[in-house]
């Protein structure tokens, strides 16, 4: 149950993000008291992004990572923060299958997606609505195994799965991130950080500064973040973790900037 406003004033702010390496890297400094937060405390809640999407729809979190797809439905109660999100080039979700095929060959087939409120699912719908007619939502860490075992015909994979799907004997069908970049010329908006509007503009602006400082700290103290990241990651191989961070944490994580905001606007328009 969400806290009443009077209770929130005396409690740490709830901060939701995923256990994936890019998020734990970004928020390490903020939740380990490595930067001055002017007395504002944070209580981290690590869950998959689809669960965070649903919690935000119920206004259960003060600050949280959500999919841009979900944010489209959250604008009334939450403010978009310019720092801490996931956006970039060459980082789009992939469609993978057990056998070599084309994306057209998957029409009418069962395609697993990491949640119906994720940007991964939204991209599939934008690319071809016919592909979204027989989707099966499941936690992202179950998708590759389900494709390998024949429980579904294909899957939309995200996070570390981009680097490990060949070990499951799977084949890339299409990289919708590359398709997006070719169609728009813009970086792909995947996830963002939002804050409850009732926190007030002054506090929200402070939090935005803290987020940027947390990203900057992680960039300059990379090895220090390692144990925290590995304690939550699905994948323990340091090379995979580093590749994941390098792909999803970049200049747009510091600030979306004008180009990033244009990409968000384009995504919503195409949706």
Buried (B, 14 or more C-beta within 10 A) or exposed (E): EBBEEEEBEEEEBBBBBBBBBBBBBBBBBBBBEBBEBEEBEBEBBBBBBBBBBBBBBEBBBBBBBBBBBBBBBBEEEBBBBBBBBBBBBEBBBBBBBBEEBEBEBBEEBBBBBBBBBBBBBBBBBBBBEEBBEBBBBBEBBBBBEBBBEEBBBBBBBBBBBBBBBEEBEBBBBBBBBBBBBEEBEBBBBBBBBBBBEBBEEEBBEBBBBBBBBBBBBBBEEBEBBBEBBBEBBBBEBEEBBBBBBEBBBBBBBBBBBEEBBBBBEBBBEBE
